[in-house]
Amino acid sequence: MLNTHKSQELFNKAKEIIPGGVNSPVRAFKAVGGNPLFIKSAKGAYLYDEDGNQYIELINSWGPMILGHAHPVIEEAIRNAIPNSLSYGAPTRIEVEMAEQIIGMVKSIEKVRMVNSGTEACMAAIRVARGYTGKSKIIKFEGCYHGHGDSFLIAAGSGAVTMGTPDSAGVTQGVANDTLTAKYNNLAEVEQLLESNKGQVAAIIVEPVVGNMGCVLPAKGFLEGLRSLCDQHQTLLILDEVMTGFRLSKGGAQELLNIQPDLTTLGKIIGGGMPVGAYGGRKEIMDCVAPVGKVYQAGTLSGNPIAMSAGLAMLRYLEQHPEVYTNTVHITKQLVNGMRENMKKLGLNYTITQLGSMFSLFFTEAAVTDFDSAKTSNTELFGKYFRAMLERGVYLAPSQYESLFVSNALSEADIKHYIQANYEALKEVAGK
Ligand SMILES: *Cc1c(COP(=O)(O)O)cnc(C)c1O
């Protein structure tokens, strides 16, 4: 058994003074049982908790640490920026360089605005879409996450043509009425929603490759279909690339899958580990944003020089080192192949999804193509598996409905360790 005494102590204290003891819900391990670990430090492919246990990292801060933790290039950029003061609330050279860098990497972006999180980016993007089109409704997909803005916290499971109901207390029915939901990979539902809300839909927002119901891939033609439906209905297509941006390729999922959105939202990797988000797209749409246009959006710390220095160092590194992409894909394929062999030996047939350096192991034998099929997973078994992996020094996302993110820092020995741990953990929790 792991000794997690100090984490335990901190969690008990934290619960008294922070809701649930955590500053973001999924960190609380509620979906897997047990108590969260308190992390003290991380380097390369490893996390260290307060009790000194070492874990191989498969979340990487939910994506940002694609180069592994405490990468010297990012650290140096931050160190160099610190003596110039931490914030001015006035324009800086590095914001211009950052905008140029993003526009150079993400082909559909002609103008970009920096914000402080993926949530902010998505909230702003739909406001801009509404301001630009003069329409009020949006379509999102069940199981896709676009941050905690009111408009996005709308129940999955509502029928395609019915109005949404709030998924969170505190979200009003009025807001929910403007969010329509469809099943991922189901173009017919989207078409029906657009027909029955003719002239009212400002935007469709979608994760081009989903990370937030576990890793779920777009079916052939799905994203292309959304693009042409948007064109037919004068509706904007917003690709939420907060997870996939700079991860699936240097130009994101849109480059890899060749889809041209009107607006793109970014986060996670874009800050190199600092709290950063961005939204951008076609010039004429982005020129709706204040102070040129009538859509208000602002931020005291937006474009913060320390955050920009980390993010810019990250993006430049990725642009100059395309081998990061080939290598992380190579590592991911080894992990996935190892798991497939393990399952074969154990007579198991669970579903694995993977694209680039994102993957999920679903505890179901069904093909996972949308939220309904993802939910056929045995989450109790996943919880056991999660804890069995933790015992073996592997830190996974603490929920079945999250993608894993592979970093460039994993060594051959780490890959072997992971595959062996997976074998033992599967045998322990599900072996026949
Ligand atoms: C993480 C995430 C967000 C929200 O970003 P935060 O920085 O957590 O606010 C939005 N969309 C997607 C696809 C995400 O994965």
The ligand as an SDF file (V2000), in Angstrom:
LIG
                    3D

 15 15  0  0  0  0  0  0  0  0999 V2000
  -10.1860   22.2960  -20.4360 C   0  0  0  0  0  0  0  0  0  0  0  0
  -11.1470   22.6560  -21.4820 C   0  0  0  0  0  0  0  0  0  0  0  0
  -11.8600   23.8590  -21.4550 C   0  0  0  0  0  0  0  0  0  0  0  0
  -11.8010   24.7970  -20.2820 C   0  0  0  0  0  0  0  0  0  0  0  0
  -10.5410   25.3360  -20.0740 O   0  0  0  0  0  0  0  0  0  0  0  0
  -10.1650   25.8910  -18.6110 P   0  0  0  0  0  0  0  0  0  0  0  0
   -8.8000   26.4630  -18.8120 O   0  0  0  0  0  0  0  0  0  0  0  0
  -10.2210   24.7260  -17.6980 O   0  0  0  0  0  0  0  0  0  0  0  0
  -11.1540   26.9340  -18.2570 O   0  0  0  0  0  0  0  0  0  0  0  0
  -12.6460   24.1770  -22.5410 C   0  0  0  0  0  0  0  0  0  0  0  0
  -12.7520   23.3480  -23.5960 N   0  0  0  0  0  0  0  0  0  0  0  0
  -12.0980   22.1900  -23.6560 C   0  0  0  0  0  0  0  0  0  0  0  0
  -12.2170   21.3290  -24.8590 C   0  0  0  0  0  0  0  0  0  0  0  0
  -11.2870   21.7890  -22.5930 C   0  0  0  0  0  0  0  0  0  0  0  0
  -10.6810   20.6030  -22.6430 O   0  0  0  0  0  0  0  0  0  0  0  0
  1  2  1  0
  2  3  1  0
  2 14  2  0
  3  4  1  0
  3 10  2  0
  4  5  1  0
  5  6  1  0
  6  7  2  0
  6  8  1  0
  6  9  1  0
 10 11  1  0
 11 12  2  0
 12 13  1  0
 12 14  1  0
 14 15  1  0
M  END
$$$$
